[in-house]
Structure formats: structure tokens, C-alpha cells
Amino acid sequence: MRTTIRRTIQAALAATCPLRYTALSGEIAALVAAGRLIRTGDVLDRLGADLPDGQRSWYGRHVAKAYRAAHLGADAIRVWAQHRTTGRWIHQHVYAPADPALYAGLASYKATRHLATTDLELAA
């Protein structure tokens, strides 16, 4: 028994950072990799918005606020993900691809408002 615990601890200490964070996120990381859940940055990439990191994070804040308003104050699911420019591991909210909060965030944030209007015009 003690040997098994010792080996488990040694294996956990020897694991790489991406493996540890993926293990912490578990099934959520698998759903993000499969595209069943998306991050706010993924939405901006799909729309072709080339925003700096500071504006991307503000868009994420607007989406989180819209999500909380629609779900009685509850936060969205969080996943550990690697930052796209710094490579640091950070917590990010993930949403369903068709979640209305993603588009409400586009419309409410000044830097992405033009993406929401063109998206709505294309749908009409």
C-alpha cells in the first residue's frame, strides 16, 4: 500500500505542466478539445476579430456578466487553458457554442459591437 502511494506521488511530481492541468480540468478539457464547449477567444477567432489581449479579456468579462444575468448569478464552467501569447496556465470560462451570452457580450462591448451588427445583418 505504501509503495503504491509513493509511486503515485512520484509519478504526479514527474508529470508535465500540460498533463497536470489537463488532469485538473478532466472532462471539461476534453469537451473544449472536441469543440462542444468554446472559450470567448475562440468566438473572436471565428469572427476574424484581431483584438489585443486586453480587449479580448474585456470581451470575456462582458460575456461572463451576460451569462450571470441569464443564469441567476451562476458562473459558467471553468477550465484550465494555456494563454495564447504568454503560455501561462489560466482559468477561463467556457460556454456552449450557441450560448446567447456570447452574442450579448459582442453587442454590449464597444470594441466588438461592430461584429455583432454585421453578424445580425448577415442573418437577416
C-alpha positions in Angstrom: 0.0 0.0 0.0 2.7 2.5 0.9 4.7 1.6 -2.2 1.7 2.3 -4.4 1.1 5.7 -2.7 4.8 6.6 -3.0 4.8 5.7 -6.7 1.7 7.6 -7.4 3.1 10.7 -5.7 6.4 10.4 -7.7 4.5 10.0 -10.9 2.4 13.1 -10.2 5.5 15.1 -9.4 7.2 14.0 -12.6 4.2 14.9 -14.8 4.5 17.8 -17.2 2.5 21.0 -16.6 0.1 20.4 -19.5 -0.7 17.0 -18.3 -1.3 18.2 -14.7 -3.6 21.0 -15.8 -5.5 18.7 -18.3 -6.0 16.2 -15.5 -7.3 19.0 -13.2 -9.8 20.1 -15.9 -10.8 16.5 -16.7 -13.8 16.0 -18.9 -14.2 19.8 -19.4 -10.9 19.9 -21.2 -12.0 17.0 -23.4 -15.2 18.9 -24.3 -13.2 22.0 -25.2 -10.8 20.0 -27.3 -13.8 18.4 -29.1 -15.4 21.8 -29.7 -18.5 21.1 -27.6 -17.6 23.9 -25.3 -15.8 27.1 -26.5 -13.8 29.9 -25.0 -14.5 33.6 -25.7 -11.3 33.8 -27.7 -12.5 31.0 -30.0 -15.6 33.1 -30.8 -13.4 36.1 -31.7 -11.1 34.0 -33.8 -14.0 32.5 -35.7 -15.4 36.0 -36.4 -12.0 37.2 -37.5 -11.6 39.8 -34.8 -7.9 40.7 -34.3 -8.1 42.3 -30.9 -5.2 42.7 -28.4 -5.2 40.6 -25.3 -6.6 43.5 -23.1 -9.6 43.9 -25.3 -10.2 40.1 -25.5 -10.3 39.9 -21.8 -12.8 42.7 -21.5 -15.0 40.9 -24.1 -14.8 37.9 -21.8 -15.9 40.0 -18.9 -18.9 41.2 -20.8 -19.8 37.7 -21.8 -19.5 36.5 -18.1 -21.7 39.3 -17.0 -24.4 38.4 -19.6 -24.1 34.8 -18.6 -24.6 35.6 -14.9 -27.6 37.8 -15.7 -29.2 35.0 -17.7 -28.5 32.2 -15.1 -29.4 33.8 -11.8 -25.9 34.8 -10.8 -24.2 31.5 -11.6 -20.8 31.5 -13.2 -20.0 29.5 -16.3 -17.9 26.3 -16.2 -14.2 27.0 -15.9 -11.3 25.2 -17.5 -7.5 25.4 -17.2 -6.1 26.6 -20.5 -2.8 28.0 -21.8 -2.7 31.7 -22.5 -2.3 32.3 -26.2 0.6 34.7 -26.0 2.3 34.2 -22.6 1.9 30.4 -22.4 0.9 30.7 -18.7 -1.9 28.4 -17.4 -5.0 30.4 -16.5 -8.6 29.7 -15.6 -11.1 30.5 -18.4 -14.8 30.3 -18.6 -16.2 28.1 -21.4 -19.6 28.2 -23.0 -21.8 26.2 -25.3 -21.2 27.3 -28.9 -24.7 28.8 -29.3 -24.9 30.4 -25.9 -26.8 33.7 -26.1 -24.3 35.3 -23.6 -21.5 35.1 -26.3 -23.6 37.3 -28.6 -24.9 39.6 -25.9 -21.2 40.2 -24.9 -20.5 41.1 -28.5 -23.3 43.6 -28.6 -22.5 45.1 -25.1 -18.8 45.7 -25.5 -17.8 48.8 -27.5 -14.8 47.1 -29.3 -16.8 44.2 -30.5 -20.2 45.9 -31.2 -19.4 46.1 -34.9 -19.0 42.3 -35.1 -22.5 41.8 -33.6 -24.2 44.2 -36.0 -22.6 42.6 -39.1 -23.4 39.2 -37.7 -27.1 40.2 -37.3 -27.2 41.8 -40.7 -25.9 38.6 -42.3 -28.6 36.6 -40.5 -31.4 38.9 -41.8 
